[in-house]
Amino acid sequence: MNQFEKTYVALGFVALAVVEFATAMRVFGCKGEPSPRARLLMRVHRIGGYVFLAYALFLAWVGHDMMVRYFAGGNYAERFDARVFTHAFLALSLIAVLLLKIAFIRLYRAYRPYVPLLGILVSVAAVVVWFIAGWMFLAIMGGVKVAG
């Protein structure tokens, strides 16, 4: 998978994060009567959350594979700059917060009041990680694949 493919696959991840955020806000963020489709929206959110987790783990695996290939050439200081570190740190943090959110829902019910905040953090982190790496890559490359 080349850089452009990774960037556009990750954009799908961001779109899924936005859908997850929108479904949760539709159910829990509106004042007054709950939506008549609240159960359906929560089911979509739950299924989407597990798809989101699988997607995040896949992207982490792709990123790990890319880092192994980059570092095989040596000269770590040149290849592991601040942008790469920030991207990796935020991506792994996103996965950790998502696992924590699922644990709060499934196992530690006393912490359920914190779940909406964790969901917002996951959605924001997905967008920020993509902007740090994906959008920046497309901006530098002009969004067009370079021949060669």
C-alpha positions in Angstrom: 0.0 0.0 0.0 1.6 3.3 -1.0 1.3 6.7 0.7 -1.7 7.9 -1.3 -3.7 4.7 -0.6 -2.9 4.9 3.1 -4.0 8.5 3.2 -7.3 7.8 1.5 -8.0 4.7 3.5 -7.4 6.8 6.7 -9.8 9.4 5.4 -12.5 6.6 5.5 -11.5 6.2 9.1 -12.1 9.9 9.8 -15.5 9.6 8.0 -16.4 6.7 10.2 -15.4 8.7 13.3 -17.7 11.6 12.2 -20.6 9.1 11.7 -20.0 7.6 15.2 -19.9 11.1 16.7 -23.1 12.1 14.8 -25.1 9.0 15.9 -24.1 9.5 19.6 -24.9 13.1 19.5 -28.3 12.4 18.0 -29.2 10.1 20.8 -27.5 11.7 23.8 -26.8 15.3 22.8 -30.3 16.5 22.0 -32.4 18.0 24.8 -36.0 16.9 25.3 -37.6 13.7 24.0 -35.2 11.1 22.7 -35.3 10.3 19.0 -37.9 7.7 18.0 -35.0 5.9 16.3 -32.8 5.9 19.4 -32.5 2.1 19.6 -31.5 1.9 16.0 -29.0 4.7 16.2 -27.4 3.1 19.3 -27.2 -0.2 17.5 -25.5 1.5 14.5 -23.2 3.3 16.9 -22.3 0.0 18.7 -21.6 -1.9 15.5 -19.8 1.1 14.0 -17.6 1.3 17.2 -16.4 -2.2 16.7 -15.8 -1.6 13.0 -13.9 1.6 14.1 -11.7 -0.4 16.5 -10.9 -3.0 13.8 -10.2 -0.2 11.4 -7.9 1.5 13.9 -6.0 -1.7 14.6 -5.6 -2.3 10.8 -4.2 1.2 10.4 -1.9 0.7 13.4 -0.6 -2.5 11.8 -0.1 -0.7 8.5 1.8 2.1 10.3 3.9 -0.4 12.2 4.8 -2.2 9.0 5.7 1.1 7.4 7.9 2.1 10.3 9.7 -1.3 10.2 10.5 -0.8 6.5 11.6 2.8 7.0 13.9 2.0 9.9 15.4 -1.0 8.1 17.5 1.6 6.1 19.0 3.0 9.3 19.5 6.7 10.1 16.6 6.8 12.7 17.0 10.5 13.6 16.3 11.6 10.0 13.3 9.3 9.5 11.6 9.7 13.0 10.8 13.4 13.1 8.4 15.2 15.3 5.5 14.7 12.9 6.0 11.0 12.8 6.3 10.8 16.6 3.1 12.9 17.1 1.2 10.8 14.6 2.2 7.5 16.2 1.6 8.8 19.8 -1.8 10.1 19.0 -2.8 7.0 17.0 -1.9 4.7 19.9 -3.5 7.0 22.4 -6.7 6.9 20.3 -6.8 3.1 20.4 -6.1 3.2 24.2 -9.0 5.6 24.8 -11.3 3.6 22.6 -10.5 0.4 24.5 -11.1 2.3 27.7 -14.4 3.6 26.5 -15.5 0.0 25.5 -14.4 -1.2 29.0 -16.4 1.5 30.7 -19.5 0.5 28.8 -19.0 -3.3 29.1 -17.2 -3.9 32.4 -16.9 -0.8 34.6 -20.4 0.6 34.7 -19.7 3.0 37.5 -17.6 5.1 35.0 -20.4 5.4 32.4 -20.8 9.2 33.0 -17.3 9.6 31.4 -18.1 7.6 28.3 -19.5 10.6 26.3 -16.3 12.6 26.9 -14.2 9.6 25.8 -16.3 9.4 22.7 -15.7 13.0 21.9 -11.9 12.5 22.5 -11.8 9.5 20.1 -13.6 11.4 17.4 -11.4 14.5 17.8 -8.2 12.4 17.9 -9.1 10.6 14.7 -9.6 13.9 12.9 -6.4 15.4 14.4 -4.3 12.4 13.5 -5.5 12.5 9.9 -4.8 16.2 9.7 -1.3 15.8 11.1 -0.4 13.0 8.6 -2.9 12.6 5.8 -3.9 16.2 5.1 -0.3 17.4 5.5 0.9 14.7 3.1 -1.8 15.6 0.5 -0.9 19.3 0.9 2.8 18.7 0.4 2.2 16.4 -2.6 -0.5 18.5 -4.1 -3.1 15.7 -3.9 -1.7 14.2 -7.2 0.3 11.1 -7.6 3.8 11.9 -8.8 5.1 9.7 -11.6 8.4 7.9 -11.0 
